[in-house]
Amino acid sequence: MTPRWYEPGIRAYPPTQTMTFMRCPRRWVLSKDWEQRGQWTPNRLAGQAIHAGAAQQSTLAARHVLEQGWPLGHGEHDLEATWAAVGRGLKKLLAIDPPLVPVGVDWQKVEACLDHDHLGVSEGPPQVPGECAITDLVYSVKGQVTLVDLKTKLVGGENVAQAEWRMRHTLDELPHDWQLLDYAWRLWRDSGILPSSIRKVIVSCSPILVREAEIPVTEPMLAQWERAAARWWGEMATAGHPEPWIGMAGAIELPTLSMEKANYTACEDFGGCPFKLLCHDLYGDLEQAGNFYERRVR
């Protein structure tokens, strides 16, 4: 059985973009063209290092990714301190029982692109042109396929009890984890493989903890997700092109950023929206945006 609600003419946007749009359509429209100036932190790079170390079962691989990706001119962040935290988290991850990749796998694929028709046996990422969704790990054991999402928290500023609560809260949301359900749906749609389960593994580098959860995947679960996704993708296809409207004074107003739908309840979520200044202090004035933001390089 293959998905029924998705129509090929609808663009299936990547999960991270869709989640941003769901949080706030205006934020998604802005993020396509703008980013904050001077906001680099090592968090994303630390996650990439742990992914590389997990894929190759090697701390040397993680160290190499961290060194190669570390930019110049960011003296407020320390490479060696970051590596110390990443190294501890990776060693904890590689020592979990059962292991990240179970013994006796039929095949596995690391950083697997799911927007294609073939998933053969491979240890590395396939070279597939075009837009695709990337899952951290997919493997098969006795014909049962599992998709894995690996998340990293570099520095939480928490004690063990606080970190445990946060990680458990995240894992409790696995049955409606948009990103992993997206990965499962793409595998089902493009390869005809219905995954047996989805698995999330969270690595905290400070305090050092690794927690995980795994749940089964069913056809009704993905069918429900697909119906919701098709609606969201349809809205995303028309976002960024607001129509003229009749303003409060009764005059016709030309489209501006402020007409783009915004979720005022999400401005402080996940550390705060990076475009809060542009939306609520500059009132969407893109002529002033260049003073605080820079254009994304495409």
Salt bridges, closest charged atoms under 4 A:
ASP33 OD1 - ARG298 NH2 2.45
GLU35 OE1 - ARG296 NH1 3.24
GLU67 OE2 - ARG63 NE 2.58
GLU76 OE2 - HIS74 ND1 3.48
GLU76 OE2 - HIS77 NE2 3.96
GLU80 OE2 - ARG63 NH2 2.73
GLU111 OE2 - HIS51 ND1 3.41
ASP115 OD1 - ARG189 NH2 2.98
GLU131 OE2 - ARG11 NH2 2.57
ASP136 OD1 - HIS51 ND1 3.64
ASP149 OD2 - LYS151 NZ 3.51
ASP149 OD2 - LYS200 NZ 2.95
GLU158 OE2 - ARG166 NE 3.06
GLU164 OE2 - ARG211 NH2 2.44
ASP172 OD1 - ARG168 NH1 3.93
GLU173 OE2 - HIS169 NE2 3.35
ASP177 OD2 - LYS200 NZ 2.96
ASP182 OD1 - ARG186 NE 2.43
ASP190 OD1 - ARG189 NE 2.68
GLU212 OE1 - ARG199 NE 2.60
GLU235 OE1 - LYS261 NZ 3.34
GLU268 OE2 - LYS276 NZ 2.67
GLU294 OE1 - ARG37 NH1 3.67
